[in-house]
C-alpha cells in the first residue's frame, strides 16, 4: 500500500551554498551539455547514414549514444535552471518521474555495456560465425531486453520510494532527485527501500561486470594466440579504452547506489552525480567513437562530401 504524503513538492538546494560559483557553473554545464548533445547525436547520425557502419557493433553504439543523451537530459536541464533562477521547486510527481527515468537509463546503459562486450567477444573469438551469431533479430532482441530490464528495475525501486512517507522537511540537498537525497527527505522507515535498491544495484553490477570481464578475458586469450604483434597491441589498446570507461561508469554507480550511507557527504554525492550524469555522457563519444578509425574516416568523408557538393 502506498503511503500518503503531506509533501507535494521539494526544494532543490543544488549548489546554492556557493553563490559566487552559480554563473561559472551554469556556463560550464551548459557547454558540457551542448557538447554531449552534439557529440552523441553526431554518432547516431553517422552510424545510421553510413552503410559501412551498419554492423552490430555500431548498432549498439548508436543506442549507447541515445542513452547518454537521455540520461544527461534527465538532470542537466533542471540543474541549469536552478543555477540561474530562484525557483528551485520540483513537484513530488516530477521528482519521482525524474528518478524513475534517470535510474532506468543508468541500468539500461549498464546492460548495454555488457551487450557490447559480448558483441566484441563474438567478433574476435568467433569471426567466421559472427554474422550468423549476431543476426539483426538477435541484436534487436538484446537491445529491447536492456530497455525492458532497465525499466523493470527502475519501476521496482521507484515503487519502494512511493511507499515511503514524506511529511517533514521538503528540502533536498541535491540538484536533482537522486536516490540518497530522496531517502533523506523521508520521515518513515527506509530500510526496505534501501535494501531493495542495494540488491538491484549489486545484481546489475555483478552481472554486467561478469559479462564484461569474461568477454575481455576470452578476447585477450584469443589475441595472445595470434601471431601478429600488431593485432595484440591493437587489442590491448581497445580493451584499455573500453575498460577505462567501464571502470569510471561502474565505480561511480557503486559509490552512489551500492555503498550504504553515502549521503554522509552531500558535496561528494553531488560532485559524483555531476560526473556521472553530466561528464560521462560527454566522454563516451570520445572513448568509444572518436578514437575509432572507421568512425573518423566516415566523418571525414561526410565533411568532404558536404564541402565539395555544390550549394543549392
Buried (B, 14 or more C-beta within 10 A) or exposed (E): EEEEBEBEEBBBBBBBEEEEEBEEBBEBBBEBBEBBBEBBBBBBBBBEEBEEBEBBBBBBBBBBBBBBBBBBBBBBEBBBBBBEEEEBBBEBEBBBBBBBBBBBBBBBBBBBBBBBBBBBBBBBBBEEEBEEEBEEEEBEEBBEEBBEBBBEBBEBBBBBBBBBBBBEEBBBBBBBBBBBBBBBBBBBEBEEBBEBBBEBBEEBBEBBBEBBBBBBEBBBEBBEEEEEEEBBEEBBEBBEBBBEBBEBBBEBBBBBBBEEEBBEEBEEBBEBBBBBBBBBBBBBBEBBBEEBEBBEEBBEEBEEEEEEEEEE
